[in-house]
């Protein structure tokens, strides 16, 4: 990735971003009961 023609990081997802992304997807897919109150289920 670049910003103003400067490379950001190593061009791939880092360990912190990976953890944040996994936590987010687990939450929104209902895989983590800790965040179940975030969800509104539809029929």
PDB file of N, H, CA, C and O in Angstrom:
ATOM      1  N   UNK A   1       0.826  -1.180   0.000  1.00  0.00           N
ATOM      2  CA  UNK A   1       0.000   0.000   0.000  1.00  0.00           C
ATOM      3  C   UNK A   1       0.869   1.242   0.000  1.00  0.00           C
ATOM      4  O   UNK A   1       1.976   1.261   0.538  1.00  0.00           O
ATOM      5  N   UNK A   2       0.331   2.273  -0.619  1.00  0.00           N
ATOM      6  H   UNK A   2      -0.568   2.258  -1.056  1.00  0.00           H
ATOM      7  CA  UNK A   2       1.053   3.535  -0.662  1.00  0.00           C
ATOM      8  C   UNK A   2       0.134   4.677  -0.265  1.00  0.00           C
ATOM      9  O   UNK A   2      -1.082   4.623  -0.444  1.00  0.00           O
ATOM     10  N   UNK A   3       0.750   5.698   0.272  1.00  0.00           N
ATOM     11  H   UNK A   3       1.738   5.742   0.417  1.00  0.00           H
ATOM     12  CA  UNK A   3       0.039   6.928   0.605  1.00  0.00           C
ATOM     13  C   UNK A   3       0.965   8.072   0.217  1.00  0.00           C
ATOM     14  O   UNK A   3       2.098   8.142   0.692  1.00  0.00           O
ATOM     15  N   UNK A   4       0.491   8.967  -0.643  1.00  0.00           N
ATOM     16  H   UNK A   4      -0.430   8.910  -1.029  1.00  0.00           H
ATOM     17  CA  UNK A   4       1.335  10.059  -1.155  1.00  0.00           C
ATOM     18  C   UNK A   4       2.663   9.528  -1.698  1.00  0.00           C
ATOM     19  O   UNK A   4       3.729  10.071  -1.407  1.00  0.00           O
ATOM     20  N   UNK A   5       2.578   8.472  -2.482  1.00  0.00           N
ATOM     21  H   UNK A   5       1.712   8.032  -2.718  1.00  0.00           H
ATOM     22  CA  UNK A   5       3.746   7.857  -3.122  1.00  0.00           C
ATOM     23  C   UNK A   5       4.772   7.294  -2.146  1.00  0.00           C
ATOM     24  O   UNK A   5       5.937   7.117  -2.504  1.00  0.00           O
ATOM     25  N   UNK A   6       4.348   7.011  -0.916  1.00  0.00           N
ATOM     26  H   UNK A   6       3.402   7.154  -0.626  1.00  0.00           H
ATOM     27  CA  UNK A   6       5.239   6.394   0.074  1.00  0.00           C
ATOM     28  C   UNK A   6       4.648   5.062   0.495  1.00  0.00           C
ATOM     29  O   UNK A   6       3.460   4.961   0.801  1.00  0.00           O
ATOM     30  N   UNK A   7       5.488   4.049   0.506  1.00  0.00           N
ATOM     31  H   UNK A   7       6.453   4.131   0.257  1.00  0.00           H
ATOM     32  CA  UNK A   7       5.013   2.724   0.906  1.00  0.00           C
ATOM     33  C   UNK A   7       4.709   2.712   2.397  1.00  0.00           C
ATOM     34  O   UNK A   7       5.481   3.214   3.214  1.00  0.00           O
ATOM     35  N   UNK A   8       3.561   2.124   2.730  1.00  0.00           N
ATOM     36  H   UNK A   8       2.934   1.716   2.067  1.00  0.00           H
ATOM     37  CA  UNK A   8       3.144   1.988   4.117  1.00  0.00           C
ATOM     38  C   UNK A   8       3.403   0.546   4.536  1.00  0.00           C
ATOM     39  O   UNK A   8       2.885  -0.380   3.912  1.00  0.00           O
ATOM     40  N   UNK A   9       4.185   0.349   5.568  1.00  0.00           N
ATOM     41  H   UNK A   9       4.605   1.102   6.075  1.00  0.00           H
ATOM     42  CA  UNK A   9       4.477  -0.995   6.060  1.00  0.00           C
ATOM     43  C   UNK A   9       5.245  -1.801   5.036  1.00  0.00           C
ATOM     44  O   UNK A   9       6.058  -1.270   4.280  1.00  0.00           O
ATOM     45  N   UNK A  10       4.972  -3.092   5.027  1.00  0.00           N
ATOM     46  H   UNK A  10       4.311  -3.524   5.641  1.00  0.00           H
ATOM     47  CA  UNK A  10       5.676  -4.008   4.130  1.00  0.00           C
ATOM     48  C   UNK A  10       4.811  -4.436   2.954  1.00  0.00           C
ATOM     49  O   UNK A  10       5.166  -5.363   2.227  1.00  0.00           O
ATOM     50  N   UNK A  11       3.682  -3.770   2.764  1.00  0.00           N
ATOM     51  H   UNK A  11       3.394  -3.017   3.355  1.00  0.00           H
ATOM     52  CA  UNK A  11       2.819  -4.096   1.646  1.00  0.00           C
ATOM     53  C   UNK A  11       1.895  -5.271   1.912  1.00  0.00           C
ATOM     54  O   UNK A  11       1.260  -5.782   0.989  1.00  0.00           O
ATOM     55  N   UNK A  12       1.813  -5.704   3.164  1.00  0.00           N
ATOM     56  H   UNK A  12       2.328  -5.289   3.914  1.00  0.00           H
ATOM     57  CA  UNK A  12       0.893  -6.786   3.534  1.00  0.00           C
ATOM     58  C   UNK A  12       0.358  -6.510   4.931  1.00  0.00           C
ATOM     59  O   UNK A  12       0.854  -5.644   5.651  1.00  0.00           O
ATOM     60  N   UNK A  13      -0.666  -7.271   5.292  1.00  0.00           N
ATOM     61  H   UNK A  13      -1.069  -7.975   4.707  1.00  0.00           H
ATOM     62  CA  UNK A  13      -1.292  -7.117   6.600  1.00  0.00           C
ATOM     63  C   UNK A  13      -0.314  -7.464   7.711  1.00  0.00           C
ATOM     64  O   UNK A  13       0.357  -8.495   7.648  1.00  0.00           O
ATOM     65  N   UNK A  14      -0.228  -6.624   8.713  1.00  0.00           N
ATOM     66  H   UNK A  14      -0.774  -5.788   8.764  1.00  0.00           H
ATOM     67  CA  UNK A  14       0.643  -6.901   9.846  1.00  0.00           C
ATOM     68  C   UNK A  14      -0.084  -7.696  10.919  1.00  0.00           C
ATOM     69  O   UNK A  14      -1.277  -7.964  10.780  1.00  0.00           O
ATOM     70  N   UNK A  15       0.605  -8.076  11.979  1.00  0.00           N
ATOM     71  H   UNK A  15       1.574  -7.858  12.092  1.00  0.00           H
ATOM     72  CA  UNK A  15       0.007  -8.921  13.017  1.00  0.00           C
ATOM     73  C   UNK A  15      -1.131  -8.244  13.786  1.00  0.00           C
ATOM     74  O   UNK A  15      -2.108  -8.904  14.141  1.00  0.00           O
ATOM     75  N   UNK A  16      -1.022  -6.948  14.046  1.00  0.00           N
ATOM     76  H   UNK A  16      -0.228  -6.412  13.758  1.00  0.00           H
ATOM     77  CA  UNK A  16      -2.080  -6.244  14.776  1.00  0.00           C
ATOM     78  C   UNK A  16      -3.332  -6.139  13.910  1.00  0.00           C
ATOM     79  O   UNK A  16      -4.440  -6.396  14.382  1.00  0.00           O
ATOM     80  N   UNK A  17      -3.159  -5.762  12.648  1.00  0.00           N
ATOM     81  H   UNK A  17      -2.259  -5.553  12.264  1.00  0.00           H
ATOM     82  CA  UNK A  17      -4.291  -5.667  11.727  1.00  0.00           C
ATOM     83  C   UNK A  17      -4.970  -7.015  11.569  1.00  0.00           C
ATOM     84  O   UNK A  17      -6.198  -7.081  11.515  1.00  0.00           O
ATOM     85  N   UNK A  18      -4.204  -8.085  11.495  1.00  0.00           N
ATOM     86  H   UNK A  18      -3.206  -8.032  11.539  1.00  0.00           H
ATOM     87  CA  UNK A  18      -4.762  -9.436  11.375  1.00  0.00           C
ATOM     88  C   UNK A  18      -5.639  -9.772  12.578  1.00  0.00           C
ATOM     89  O   UNK A  18      -6.726 -10.327  12.417  1.00  0.00           O
ATOM     90  N   UNK A  19      -5.176  -9.442  13.774  1.00  0.00           N
ATOM     91  H   UNK A  19      -4.293  -8.992  13.905  1.00  0.00           H
ATOM     92  CA  UNK A  19      -5.956  -9.709  14.987  1.00  0.00           C
ATOM     93  C   UNK A  19      -7.240  -8.885  14.999  1.00  0.00           C
ATOM     94  O   UNK A  19      -8.313  -9.404  15.307  1.00  0.00           O
ATOM     95  N   UNK A  20      -7.128  -7.595  14.662  1.00  0.00           N
ATOM     96  H   UNK A  20      -6.257  -7.173  14.412  1.00  0.00           H
ATOM     97  CA  UNK A  20      -8.307  -6.722  14.637  1.00  0.00           C
ATOM     98  C   UNK A  20      -9.319  -7.228  13.617  1.00  0.00           C
ATOM     99  O   UNK A  20     -10.514  -7.288  13.905  1.00  0.00           O
ATOM    100  N   UNK A  21      -8.847  -7.590  12.427  1.00  0.00           N
ATOM    101  H   UNK A  21      -7.876  -7.541  12.193  1.00  0.00           H
ATOM    102  CA  UNK A  21      -9.741  -8.065  11.374  1.00  0.00           C
ATOM    103  C   UNK A  21     -10.435  -9.363  11.775  1.00  0.00           C
ATOM    104  O   UNK A  21     -11.638  -9.508  11.557  1.00  0.00           O
ATOM    105  N   UNK A  22      -9.711 -10.295  12.350  1.00  0.00           N
ATOM    106  H   UNK A  22      -8.734 -10.178  12.527  1.00  0.00           H
ATOM    107  CA  UNK A  22     -10.314 -11.562  12.773  1.00  0.00           C
ATOM    108  C   UNK A  22     -11.347 -11.322  13.873  1.00  0.00           C
ATOM    109  O   UNK A  22     -12.428 -11.910  13.848  1.00  0.00           O
ATOM    110  N   UNK A  23     -11.019 -10.467  14.832  1.00  0.00           N
ATOM    111  H   UNK A  23     -10.141  -9.990  14.852  1.00  0.00           H
ATOM    112  CA  UNK A  23     -11.954 -10.156  15.913  1.00  0.00           C
ATOM    113  C   UNK A  23     -13.226  -9.531  15.357  1.00  0.00           C
ATOM    114  O   UNK A  23     -14.328  -9.896  15.766  1.00  0.00           O
ATOM    115  N   UNK A  24     -13.082  -8.593  14.427  1.00  0.00           N
ATOM    116  H   UNK A  24     -12.187  -8.297  14.094  1.00  0.00           H
ATOM    117  CA  UNK A  24     -14.240  -7.944  13.816  1.00  0.00           C
ATOM    118  C   UNK A  24     -15.116  -8.952  13.083  1.00  0.00           C
ATOM    119  O   UNK A  24     -16.326  -8.996  13.307  1.00  0.00           O
ATOM    120  N   UNK A  25     -14.522  -9.761  12.213  1.00  0.00           N
ATOM    121  H   UNK A  25     -13.540  -9.726  12.032  1.00  0.00           H
ATOM    122  CA  UNK A  25     -15.318 -10.717  11.446  1.00  0.00           C
ATOM    123  C   UNK A  25     -15.973 -11.761  12.347  1.00  0.00           C
ATOM    124  O   UNK A  25     -17.117 -12.145  12.104  1.00  0.00           O
ATOM    125  N   UNK A  26     -15.280 -12.222  13.373  1.00  0.00           N
ATOM    126  H   UNK A  26     -14.351 -11.909  13.570  1.00  0.00           H
ATOM    127  CA  UNK A  26     -15.896 -13.149  14.325  1.00  0.00           C
ATOM    128  C   UNK A  26     -17.100 -12.501  15.004  1.00  0.00           C
ATOM    129  O   UNK A  26     -18.121 -13.154  15.218  1.00  0.00           O
ATOM    130  N   UNK A  27     -16.980 -11.222  15.342  1.00  0.00           N
ATOM    131  H   UNK A  27     -16.150 -10.692  15.169  1.00  0.00           H
ATOM    132  CA  UNK A  27     -18.082 -10.519  16.005  1.00  0.00           C
ATOM    133  C   UNK A  27     -19.286 -10.381  15.080  1.00  0.00           C
ATOM    134  O   UNK A  27     -20.402 -10.720  15.474  1.00  0.00           O
ATOM    135  N   UNK A  28     -19.084  -9.894  13.864  1.00  0.00           N
ATOM    136  H   UNK A  28     -18.178  -9.619  13.544  1.00  0.00           H
ATOM    137  CA  UNK A  28     -20.220  -9.638  12.976  1.00  0.00           C
ATOM    138  C   UNK A  28     -20.817 -10.911  12.390  1.00  0.00           C
ATOM    139  O   UNK A  28     -21.941 -10.885  11.889  1.00  0.00           O
ATOM    140  N   UNK A  29     -20.093 -12.015  12.443  1.00  0.00           N
ATOM    141  H   UNK A  29     -19.180 -12.035  12.850  1.00  0.00           H
ATOM    142  CA  UNK A  29     -20.627 -13.285  11.963  1.00  0.00           C
ATOM    143  C   UNK A  29     -21.220 -14.117  13.093  1.00  0.00           C
ATOM    144  O   UNK A  29     -21.618 -15.262  12.877  1.00  0.00           O
ATOM    145  N   UNK A  30     -21.282 -13.548  14.300  1.00  0.00           N
ATOM    146  H   UNK A  30     -20.959 -12.618  14.475  1.00  0.00           H
ATOM    147  CA  UNK A  30     -21.888 -14.239  15.433  1.00  0.00           C
ATOM    148  C   UNK A  30     -21.044 -15.364  15.998  1.00  0.00           C
ATOM    149  O   UNK A  30     -21.582 -16.256  16.655  1.00  0.00           O
ATOM    150  N   UNK A  31     -19.754 -15.354  15.765  1.00  0.00           N
ATOM    151  H   UNK A  31     -19.317 -14.631  15.231  1.00  0.00           H
ATOM    152  CA  UNK A  31     -18.874 -16.426  16.233  1.00  0.00           C
ATOM    153  C   UNK A  31     -18.272 -16.139  17.608  1.00  0.00           C
ATOM    154  O   UNK A  31     -17.611 -17.002  18.186  1.00  0.00           O
ATOM    155  N   UNK A  32     -18.494 -14.945  18.129  1.00  0.00           N
ATOM    156  H   UNK A  32     -19.031 -14.245  17.659  1.00  0.00           H
ATOM    157  CA  UNK A  32     -17.950 -14.580  19.439  1.00  0.00           C
ATOM    158  C   UNK A  32     -19.095 -14.073  20.319  1.00  0.00           C
ATOM    159  O   UNK A  32     -19.581 -12.962  20.110  1.00  0.00           O
ATOM    160  N   UNK A  33     -19.527 -14.861  21.288  1.00  0.00           N
ATOM    161  H   UNK A  33     -19.132 -15.764  21.458  1.00  0.00           H
ATOM    162  CA  UNK A  33     -20.668 -14.473  22.126  1.00  0.00           C
ATOM    163  C   UNK A  33     -20.435 -13.181  22.911  1.00  0.00           C
ATOM    164  O   UNK A  33     -21.396 -12.545  23.345  1.00  0.00           O
ATOM    165  N   UNK A  34     -19.188 -12.792  23.097  1.00  0.00           N
ATOM    166  H   UNK A  34     -18.408 -13.308  22.744  1.00  0.00           H
ATOM    167  CA  UNK A  34     -18.881 -11.550  23.810  1.00  0.00           C
ATOM    168  C   UNK A  34     -19.507 -10.334  23.112  1.00  0.00           C
ATOM    169  O   UNK A  34     -19.853  -9.350  23.767  1.00  0.00           O
ATOM    170  N   UNK A  35     -19.650 -10.405  21.798  1.00  0.00           N
ATOM    171  H   UNK A  35     -19.369 -11.204  21.266  1.00  0.00           H
ATOM    172  CA  UNK A  35     -20.158  -9.275  21.021  1.00  0.00           C
ATOM    173  C   UNK A  35     -21.554  -9.521  20.458  1.00  0.00           C
ATOM    174  O   UNK A  35     -21.993  -8.805  19.558  1.00  0.00           O
ATOM    175  N   UNK A  36     -22.245 -10.511  20.973  1.00  0.00           N
ATOM    176  H   UNK A  36     -21.889 -11.092  21.704  1.00  0.00           H
ATOM    177  CA  UNK A  36     -23.567 -10.837  20.441  1.00  0.00           C
ATOM    178  C   UNK A  36     -24.534  -9.662  20.554  1.00  0.00           C
ATOM    179  O   UNK A  36     -25.429  -9.512  19.723  1.00  0.00           O
ATOM    180  N   UNK A  37     -24.358  -8.833  21.574  1.00  0.00           N
ATOM    181  H   UNK A  37     -23.630  -8.955  22.249  1.00  0.00           H
ATOM    182  CA  UNK A  37     -25.255  -7.683  21.748  1.00  0.00           C
ATOM    183  C   UNK A  37     -25.083  -6.641  20.635  1.00  0.00           C
ATOM    184  O   UNK A  37     -25.898  -5.725  20.531  1.00  0.00           O
ATOM    185  N   UNK A  38     -24.061  -6.758  19.817  1.00  0.00           N
ATOM    186  H   UNK A  38     -23.399  -7.503  19.901  1.00  0.00           H
ATOM    187  CA  UNK A  38     -23.875  -5.866  18.673  1.00  0.00           C
ATOM    188  C   UNK A  38     -24.816  -6.224  17.528  1.00  0.00           C
ATOM    189  O   UNK A  38     -25.060  -5.403  16.644  1.00  0.00           O
ATOM    190  N   UNK A  39     -25.344  -7.443  17.539  1.00  0.00           N
ATOM    191  H   UNK A  39     -25.146  -8.110  18.257  1.00  0.00           H
ATOM    192  CA  UNK A  39     -26.042  -7.977  16.376  1.00  0.00           C
ATOM    193  C   UNK A  39     -27.550  -7.834  16.484  1.00  0.00           C
ATOM    194  O   UNK A  39     -28.128  -7.885  17.570  1.00  0.00           O
ATOM    195  N   UNK A  40     -28.168  -7.653  15.326  1.00  0.00           N
ATOM    196  H   UNK A  40     -27.699  -7.611  14.444  1.00  0.00           H
ATOM    197  CA  UNK A  40     -29.617  -7.695  15.207  1.00  0.00           C
ATOM    198  C   UNK A  40     -29.914  -8.734  14.135  1.00  0.00           C
ATOM    199  O   UNK A  40     -29.610  -8.535  12.959  1.00  0.00           O
ATOM    200  N   UNK A  41     -30.506  -9.830  14.550  1.00  0.00           N
ATOM    201  H   UNK A  41     -30.753  -9.991  15.506  1.00  0.00           H
ATOM    202  CA  UNK A  41     -30.791 -10.912  13.616  1.00  0.00           C
ATOM    203  C   UNK A  41     -32.091 -10.631  12.875  1.00  0.00           C
ATOM    204  O   UNK A  41     -33.044 -10.119  13.463  1.00  0.00           O
ATOM    205  N   UNK A  42     -32.135 -10.957  11.603  1.00  0.00           N
ATOM    206  H   UNK A  42     -31.361 -11.372  11.125  1.00  0.00           H
ATOM    207  CA  UNK A  42     -33.328 -10.797  10.781  1.00  0.00           C
ATOM    208  C   UNK A  42     -33.767 -12.163  10.285  1.00  0.00           C
ATOM    209  O   UNK A  42     -32.957 -13.076  10.125  1.00  0.00           O
ATOM    210  N   UNK A  43     -35.052 -12.283  10.050  1.00  0.00           N
ATOM    211  H   UNK A  43     -35.710 -11.541  10.180  1.00  0.00           H
ATOM    212  CA  UNK A  43     -35.600 -13.555   9.565  1.00  0.00           C
ATOM    213  C   UNK A  43     -35.842 -13.497   8.087  1.00  0.00           C
ATOM    214  O   UNK A  43     -36.301 -14.475   7.497  1.00  0.00           O
TER     215      UNK A  43
END
